[in-house]
Amino acid sequence: MLPHTTEVLIIGAGPTGMALSIVLHQAGVDHVLIDRLAQGLQTSRAGVIHAQTLETLEPLGVTQR
């Protein structure tokens, strides 16, 4: 169930929406992330993750593994 109020509404749980959600969560900002799909897909279209992408994601704390 969605809350009645929020500071930020993010539409789309793609890479940009997920990264924004992580940043807002870490900053303690109340937000809601919604997507058209009820569940995430268990596949990836990416064959590799490029170094620039890893460098961009590193400050979010999602690259350790």
N, C-alpha and C positions, 0 to 999 in steps of 0.2 A: 504494500500500500504506500502511495506517495504522501509525503507530508503536505500540509496545507500552505506552509510558507517556507521559503528558503532565500538565502542571499543571492545564490547563483544557480541557474539552471543550465546544465550542459546537455546538448542534444547531440547524440552520436557517441558510441563507445569505441570508435576507431582509435588509431594511435594518438591523434591530437587530443581527443576527448579524454582518453585515459591518462595521458600525461598531465593535462590540466587538472583532472580530478586528484591526481597524486599531489601536485603542487598545492592545491587548495586545502587538501586534507592535512598536509604537513604544516600549513600556515594556520590551521584551525578555523578556516572559513567554512561556514555552513553551505553545503551545496548538494545538488541532486544531479545524478548522471542517468539519463534515460537513453534507450536505444530501441529501434524497431524490433530487433530480435529478442525473444524471451531469454535465450541463453547464448553464450559465446560459442563460436565454432571451434572445434578441436583441431583445426588445420591452420597452416600458415602458408601464405603465398610467397614468403621470403625464403630464398635458398640460403642466404647468408645475412649477417648483420655487419654492415660496414663500420669501419673505425670511427668515422665522423658521427654516426648514429650512436655508438657506444659512448663517445665523449659527451654527446648531448644528453644522454640519459643518465650518465654517472651521477650528477648532482641530485638526481631524484631518488637515488638509492635502489635502483632496480637492476643493476648490472653485475652485482657481486657473483651470482651463480653463473 
